[in-house]
Amino acid sequence: MSTLRDKMWIWAHEAGSHNQGWNTPAASRMTPVEGALYLGVTNLIMVRYSGQPAPPYAQYARAFKPLGQFVWSIVNAGGETSEEELVAVRELAARHPNMTGVMMDDFFRNDPDNPGVYSPERLAEIRALLATERAKALDLWVVLYQFQLDLAIKAHLASCDVVSYWTWQAERLSRYGKGLHPPREARARDA
């Protein structure tokens, strides 16, 4: 029987990623896996931040072995990505059976003609790539912010398995307290 803790995920960056510019009281040395184990959560979303960690990822990801599941970014903080990134992450997935998906962070942008880092057609190709070389295909995750709901992104979302929905203003969080679903306004626009 699964528990609530089994369903929880930790969002992670390289240790010390936010030591500068975020007004934190002290430098952080805690690694993503240390943070997960400290909190007793076995699922982790690893998002590269400011190019860290740098590929290849094999040595770095060895620490992820005790995790139940992990997801690694193919679109990193700030929407950064490359074809080399896709190759490196596929190699990582081939070595780690507990890697169950890939994350696209900061994927959507305020460009009506090109609202995603990848086109819907390229996302379909990436989905097909994620299904190769494994018994079970990797899930395709995407971050969607509440202020991006008016973008024409339905075709992009059709290729995604998991949407990580974020609000930008903390005062809006109380509106979600009456259940696990966002209010009616939180629906991506057709187009």
C-alpha positions in Angstrom: 0.0 0.0 0.0 1.4 3.4 -1.0 1.5 6.3 1.5 1.3 10.0 1.0 5.0 10.2 1.4 5.4 7.8 -1.5 3.6 10.4 -3.7 5.7 13.4 -2.6 8.5 14.8 -4.8 11.4 17.1 -3.9 12.5 19.8 -6.4 16.3 19.9 -6.5 19.2 21.8 -7.9 23.0 21.4 -7.4 24.1 22.1 -3.8 24.7 25.9 -3.4 22.8 26.9 -6.6 21.0 29.6 -4.7 23.8 30.9 -2.5 24.0 34.1 -4.5 21.2 36.5 -5.2 18.4 35.0 -3.2 19.1 36.6 0.2 19.6 33.2 1.9 20.9 33.4 5.4 23.8 31.0 4.8 25.4 29.0 2.0 23.9 25.6 1.3 26.1 22.5 1.0 23.3 19.9 1.1 23.1 17.8 -2.0 19.8 16.9 -3.6 19.9 13.3 -2.4 20.9 14.4 1.1 17.9 16.7 1.2 15.5 13.9 0.1 16.9 11.5 2.6 16.8 14.2 5.4 13.1 14.8 4.6 12.3 11.1 4.2 11.1 11.5 0.6 12.3 9.1 -2.0 11.2 10.9 -5.2 13.3 13.7 -6.6 13.1 16.1 -9.5 16.6 17.1 -10.5 16.8 20.3 -12.5 20.0 21.7 -13.8 20.6 25.3 -12.8 23.3 27.6 -14.3 24.8 24.7 -16.1 25.3 22.6 -13.0 25.8 19.7 -12.7 27.7 19.5 -16.0 27.4 16.4 -18.2 28.2 13.6 -18.4 26.0 12.7 -15.5 26.9 9.1 -14.7 29.2 9.8 -11.7 26.9 12.5 -10.3 23.8 10.3 -10.6 25.3 7.3 -8.7 24.1 9.0 -5.5 20.5 8.7 -6.8 20.5 4.9 -6.5 18.7 4.8 -3.1 15.9 6.9 -4.4 12.6 5.3 -5.3 12.2 7.5 -8.4 13.9 10.4 -10.0 13.2 12.7 -12.9 16.1 14.6 -14.6 15.6 17.8 -16.6 16.0 18.0 -20.4 14.9 21.7 -20.3 16.8 23.3 -17.5 16.1 26.4 -15.4 15.7 29.4 -17.6 14.6 27.2 -20.5 18.1 26.1 -21.5 18.5 22.9 -23.5 20.3 21.3 -26.4 20.4 18.2 -28.4 23.5 17.1 -26.4 21.4 17.4 -23.3 18.8 15.0 -24.7 21.6 12.5 -25.5 23.2 12.8 -22.1 19.9 12.3 -20.3 19.0 9.3 -22.4 22.4 7.7 -21.5 21.6 8.5 -17.8 18.2 6.8 -18.1 19.7 3.7 -19.7 21.9 3.2 -16.5 19.2 4.0 -13.9 16.0 2.0 -13.7 14.7 4.3 -11.0 14.8 7.2 -13.4 11.1 7.4 -14.4 10.9 10.7 -16.4 12.3 13.9 -17.7 11.4 17.4 -16.7 11.0 20.5 -18.9 11.5 23.5 -16.6 10.7 27.0 -17.7 9.4 25.4 -20.9 6.7 28.0 -21.8 7.5 31.6 -22.8 5.4 34.6 -23.6 5.7 34.3 -27.4 2.3 33.8 -29.2 4.0 32.4 -32.3 6.3 30.0 -30.4 5.1 29.5 -26.8 7.3 26.4 -26.0 11.0 25.7 -26.0 10.1 22.8 -28.4 7.3 22.8 -31.0 4.5 20.2 -30.5 6.0 18.2 -33.4 9.4 18.1 -31.7 7.8 17.1 -28.4 6.2 14.1 -30.1 9.6 13.1 -31.5 11.1 13.5 -28.0 8.3 11.3 -26.6 9.2 8.6 -29.1 12.9 8.9 -28.1 12.0 8.4 -24.5 10.2 5.2 -25.3 13.3 3.5 -26.7 15.8 1.3 -24.9 13.7 0.7 -21.9 10.9 -1.6 -20.9 8.8 1.3 -19.7 8.9 4.7 -21.4 10.0 7.7 -19.4 7.3 10.2 -18.5 7.5 13.6 -20.0 7.0 16.3 -17.3 6.5 20.0 -17.9 6.3 23.1 -15.6 3.3 25.3 -16.2 2.9 28.6 -14.3 -0.5 30.1 -13.5 0.3 33.2 -15.5 0.9 31.0 -18.7 -2.6 29.7 -18.9 -3.6 32.1 -21.6 -0.9 30.9 -24.0 -1.8 28.6 -26.9 -0.2 25.5 -25.4 -2.8 22.7 -25.7 -0.9 21.0 -28.5 2.3 21.1 -26.3 0.5 19.6 -23.3 -0.9 16.8 -25.4 2.5 15.2 -25.4 3.1 15.6 -21.7 2.4 12.9 -19.0 2.8 15.1 -16.0 2.1 18.9 -15.5 3.8 20.5 -12.5 1.5 23.5 -11.9 3.0 26.5 -10.1 1.5 29.7 -8.9 3.6 32.8 -9.0 1.9 34.7 -6.2 1.8 33.2 -2.8 -1.5 34.9 -1.9 -3.2 32.7 -4.6 -2.4 29.5 -2.8 -5.3 29.9 -0.4 -7.6 29.6 -3.4 -6.4 26.0 -3.9 -7.2 24.9 -0.3 -10.6 23.5 -1.1 -9.3 20.5 -3.0 -6.4 19.4 -5.1 -7.6 21.0 -8.3 -6.8 24.6 -9.4 -9.8 27.0 -9.9 -11.7 27.1 -13.1 -9.4 29.8 -14.4 -6.5 27.4 -14.4 -7.2 25.8 -17.8 -4.8 26.1 -20.7 -6.3 27.8 -23.8 -7.2 25.9 -26.9 -5.2 26.7 -30.0 
